[in-house]
Amino acid sequence: MLPNPSDVEHGNGKRTEDHGQTMASMSSSQASVASPDTMKRRFDRMNAADSGMFSRTTKVCGKVISARHLRTGRWCGSSGSFVVVKGKRAEGHFVNIFFTQDIMGGEVPVWDDPFQFECPSSWGLLGLVGLRFLVYAAGETHPNFLGSEDCLGCHDVDFEELRANSTQAKVLELFGGASVSGAVGNRRRARLRVEYTVFRKLEQVPPLLEDQLTRSIEMLDKVMELDCRIRKAKDLPKSGIGSSLQCVVRVVRAAGGAQEVYCSTVVAVEQQEACW
């Protein structure tokens, strides 16, 4: 049986450690009444929205620590695994945040890899609202954001219930991957241990995208003059370039195409370097 959630003091904030449950698997009968702190945060956000302000997620940082009960080579032909972290935006799209190194740890890999992601202010009201952790068997695949053909499980984290600027230490139950059989026939679900902190701040509600587009075409930034100095070329290839060099400068126009604006003098190449 899973232990009850326990609170552990961590630095200046509070660190909450429990066994998470994926948003996708939660049914309406499992959903509990929101805590007083959550209701207060929702009320504060409503008041801020009425005053033309909104709470924007500015940064997310954390650490992928370890996992247990993962599938091993008996199923996927490799005991190596890696974790991909994605961010979920308000409109439902996912953005790439981080992936760990490939660890040959069998059922209990330890990554201990930190990550950090700065949220662009241009996202406005469509900022990050959650995280998704995905664990993949590496096999012959190098760690990447696309993962591999063998997913060992995933878990979604919603920012709605999180206290801003407070480190959360979680043991997340992974869903979507095969379980490992226990000695007495019990099914042990894979779990992932992580830490993450969500930073937020109140900002002015940005104008609508239509208004921003209209304003962007009212003013035009035009390049009036280009000042460029060609100084030196280093680490040139030893063969295929001859004993002299010339540098050509071209500009790319907004309408497409390139235009040559400058052609340098011819200089000699000495010890894979050329100076103008």
C-alpha positions in Angstrom: 0.0 0.0 0.0 1.3 3.5 -0.8 2.4 5.6 2.1 0.4 8.7 3.1 1.7 12.0 1.7 4.2 13.7 4.0 5.4 17.2 4.2 9.1 17.8 4.4 10.7 21.2 5.1 13.0 22.2 2.2 14.9 25.5 2.3 12.7 28.5 2.7 9.7 26.9 1.1 7.8 23.7 1.9 8.5 20.5 0.0 5.6 18.1 -0.4 6.3 14.5 -1.2 3.6 12.1 -2.2 2.6 9.6 -4.8 1.1 11.5 -7.7 -1.7 10.4 -9.9 -2.1 11.3 -13.5 -4.6 13.8 -14.6 -5.7 11.7 -17.5 -6.6 8.7 -15.3 -8.5 10.6 -12.7 -12.2 10.1 -12.9 -14.9 12.5 -11.5 -15.5 10.1 -8.6 -11.9 10.3 -7.6 -11.7 14.1 -7.7 -11.5 15.6 -4.3 -12.8 19.0 -3.1 -10.2 21.7 -3.6 -8.3 22.8 -0.5 -8.8 26.2 1.1 -5.3 27.3 -0.3 -6.3 26.3 -3.8 -9.6 28.1 -3.6 -7.8 31.2 -2.3 -5.4 31.1 -5.2 -8.3 30.8 -7.7 -10.0 33.7 -6.0 -6.9 35.9 -6.1 -6.5 35.1 -9.8 -10.1 36.1 -10.5 -9.5 39.4 -8.7 -6.3 40.0 -10.6 -8.0 39.3 -13.9 -10.7 41.8 -13.1 -8.0 44.4 -12.5 -6.4 43.7 -15.9 -3.6 41.5 -14.4 -2.8 37.8 -14.7 -0.4 35.4 -13.2 2.2 34.3 -15.7 4.4 31.3 -15.4 7.9 32.8 -15.9 10.2 29.8 -15.3 10.1 26.1 -14.4 13.1 24.4 -13.0 13.5 21.0 -11.4 15.3 17.7 -11.4 14.7 14.2 -12.7 16.1 12.0 -9.9 15.3 8.3 -10.3 12.8 5.6 -11.2 11.8 2.2 -10.0 10.0 -0.9 -11.3 10.8 0.0 -14.9 10.8 -2.7 -17.5 14.2 -4.1 -18.4 15.7 -6.0 -21.3 13.2 -8.9 -20.9 10.7 -6.7 -22.7 12.5 -4.1 -24.7 16.0 -5.6 -25.3 17.8 -2.9 -23.4 18.1 -1.9 -19.8 18.9 1.7 -20.7 16.3 4.4 -20.3 15.9 8.2 -20.5 13.2 10.8 -19.5 11.7 13.5 -21.7 10.1 16.5 -20.0 7.5 18.5 -22.0 5.6 21.6 -21.0 1.8 21.9 -21.7 0.6 25.3 -22.8 -2.9 26.7 -22.2 -4.1 25.9 -25.7 -3.1 22.3 -25.3 0.1 22.3 -27.3 3.3 20.7 -25.9 6.7 22.3 -26.0 10.1 20.6 -25.5 11.8 21.4 -22.2 14.5 18.8 -21.4 15.6 15.2 -21.8 18.0 13.3 -19.6 21.0 11.2 -20.4 20.7 7.5 -21.2 21.3 5.5 -18.0 21.9 1.8 -17.9 20.2 1.2 -14.6 17.8 -1.6 -15.2 14.6 -1.3 -13.2 16.0 1.4 -10.9 17.9 4.0 -13.0 19.3 7.1 -11.3 19.6 10.2 -13.5 19.8 13.1 -11.0 19.6 15.5 -14.0 18.5 19.1 -13.3 16.6 21.2 -15.9 15.4 24.8 -16.3 13.1 26.5 -18.8 12.4 30.2 -19.2 8.9 30.9 -20.6 8.8 33.5 -23.3 6.7 36.6 -22.3 5.3 36.6 -25.9 3.2 33.6 -24.9 1.0 35.9 -22.9 -2.2 34.2 -21.7 -1.2 30.9 -23.5 1.7 30.1 -21.1 2.6 26.9 -19.4 -0.1 25.2 -17.3 1.5 21.8 -16.7 4.3 19.3 -17.3 4.5 15.9 -18.8 7.2 13.4 -17.9 7.8 10.5 -20.3 10.1 7.6 -19.7 11.5 5.7 -22.7 13.6 2.6 -23.2 16.7 3.7 -25.1 17.7 0.6 -27.0 19.7 1.8 -30.0 18.1 5.3 -29.8 20.1 8.2 -28.4 18.1 10.4 -26.0 15.9 12.9 -27.9 12.7 14.8 -27.6 10.8 12.4 -29.9 11.6 9.5 -27.6 11.8 5.9 -28.8 9.3 3.2 -30.0 9.2 1.8 -26.5 7.5 4.1 -23.9 7.8 2.8 -20.3 5.1 5.2 -19.0 4.2 8.9 -18.5 2.7 11.2 -16.0 1.0 14.7 -16.3 1.4 17.4 -13.7 -1.1 20.2 -13.4 0.1 23.6 -12.2 -3.4 24.5 -10.9 -2.9 22.9 -7.5 0.7 24.1 -7.1 2.0 26.8 -4.8 4.1 29.2 -6.7 7.9 29.5 -5.9 7.7 26.3 -3.8 9.7 23.2 -4.5 7.6 20.1 -5.0 9.2 16.7 -4.5 7.0 13.9 -6.0 7.0 10.2 -6.6 4.9 10.0 -9.8 3.1 6.8 -10.8 3.7 6.1 -14.5 0.8 5.2 -16.8 0.9 3.7 -20.2 3.8 1.2 -19.8 3.8 -2.4 -18.9 4.0 -3.4 -15.2 6.6 -5.7 -13.6 5.3 -8.9 -12.0 6.0 -9.3 -8.3 6.8 -12.5 -6.5 3.2 -13.2 -5.5 1.5 -12.1 -8.7 1.0 -8.5 -7.7 1.4 -5.8 -10.3 4.0 -3.1 -9.4 3.4 0.1 -11.3 6.5 2.0 -12.4 7.3 5.2 -10.5 9.4 8.3 -11.2 10.9 10.5 -8.6 11.2 14.2 -9.6 11.4 17.7 -8.1 10.1 20.9 -9.8 9.5 24.5 -8.9 7.1 26.8 -10.8 7.8 30.6 -10.7 5.0 33.0 -11.4 4.4 36.7 -11.3 1.6 39.1 -11.9 1.7 41.0 -15.2 -0.5 43.2 -17.2 -2.9 41.3 -19.5 -1.5 41.6 -23.0 -3.6 43.0 -25.8 -5.4 40.6 -28.2 -3.4 39.0 -30.9 -5.4 40.9 -33.5 -4.6 44.2 -31.9 -0.9 43.3 -31.7 -0.9 42.4 -35.4 -2.5 45.7 -36.3 0.0 47.6 -34.3 2.9 45.7 -35.8 2.0 46.8 -39.3 1.4 50.5 -38.3 5.1 50.9 -37.6 7.9 49.7 -39.8 11.6 49.2 -38.8 13.7 50.0 -41.9 17.4 49.3 -42.1 18.9 52.6 -43.4 22.6 51.7 -43.3 24.8 48.7 -42.7 28.3 49.0 -41.2 30.4 45.9 -41.4 34.1 45.2 -41.0 35.8 42.0 -42.1 38.8 41.3 -39.9 40.1 37.7 -39.9 39.3 34.1 -40.9 40.7 31.3 -38.8 41.0 27.5 -38.9 40.6 27.4 -42.7 40.7 24.0 -44.4 44.2 22.9 -45.4 43.2 22.0 -49.0 40.7 23.1 -51.5 40.8 26.9 -51.0 44.1 27.8 -52.8 46.7 30.3 -51.5 44.4 33.4 -51.5 41.0 34.4 -50.3 38.3 36.9 -51.0 35.2 37.6 -48.8 31.8 38.5 -50.3 29.1 40.1 -48.2 25.4 39.7 -49.2 22.2 40.9 -47.6 19.0 39.0 -47.5 15.9 41.1 -48.3 12.5 40.6 -46.7 10.9 40.0 -50.1 13.3 37.2 -50.7 16.6 36.9 -52.5 20.0 38.1 -51.7 22.0 41.1 -52.9 25.7 41.5 -53.0 26.9 44.7 -51.2 30.6 44.3 -50.7 33.5 42.3 -52.1 36.8 42.4 -50.2 40.4 42.5 -51.5 42.2 39.3 -52.2 44.6 38.3 -49.4 47.1 35.5 -48.9 46.3 32.5 -46.8 49.1 31.8 -44.2 48.9 28.9 -41.7 45.1 28.4 -42.3 44.5 32.1 -41.5 43.6 35.2 -43.6 43.7 38.8 -42.4 42.0 41.8 -44.1 
